[in-house]
Amino acid sequence: MRLEPPADGLRVVLYDRTCGGPTWWRPGLSDAWWVGTRLYRALGRVHVHRGVASWSEALGWLATFAQDRPLARVEYWGHGKWGRALADREDLDERALLREAPHRPLLAAIARRFREDGLWWFRTCETFGGAAGHRFARSWADTLGCRVAAHTFVIGAVQSGLHSLRPGETPTWSDTEGIAEGTAQDPARAHTSSFRAPHTITCLHDTVPEGW
């Protein structure tokens, strides 16, 4: 597999491969993500992509693949909820960032590879929404030592509520943004993305604007 020079930093897309459709004529989200990664590769937006079935697989592969090359950007395409991202049914949340958590050595190895201007982007529903989303955003940025981004709305082809945070920063977006039912502490349902919602892009956009 041909890769760009190390100085450029690797751009990687991971996606949840467990959300396939019941038949070939009724594709699932994993099929859409599979097509999307190939499109991004063809457009030169990503150097390498991989479908994963767990966070252990995702982080283990990322920590060891092309170890001599820095990471410029990692995107994860999958499901999410308030303050967490899912690979199959496995949560990645605040608990996964504790010092004694099993993923910590892998996260430390990944953090060492990120460029100073690197980005980790959860293209998942609601991950930065609610009070739990605020806490996770701060913890994730501090753990990786780079800019991190995610959404506060249910996302699809249209993706609203995109926000980012750098290590040591405090979220500037409301912890009620995107919540349709419930409270920041106990959200029950999120709004679906729309072009009228704040900080909206589409699945064809591949950058997080500065200031978002």
PyMOL commands that set and color helices and strands:
alter all, ss='L'
color gray80, all
select helices_A, chain A and resi 6-8+29-42+55-64+94-97+104-113+130-144
alter helices_A, ss='H'
color red, helices_A
select strands_A, chain A and resi 10-16+48-52+71-77+79-81+84-87+90-92+114-123+147-150+158-159+163-165+179-182+187-190+201-202
alter strands_A, ss='S'
color yellow, strands_A
deselect
rebuild
show_as cartoon
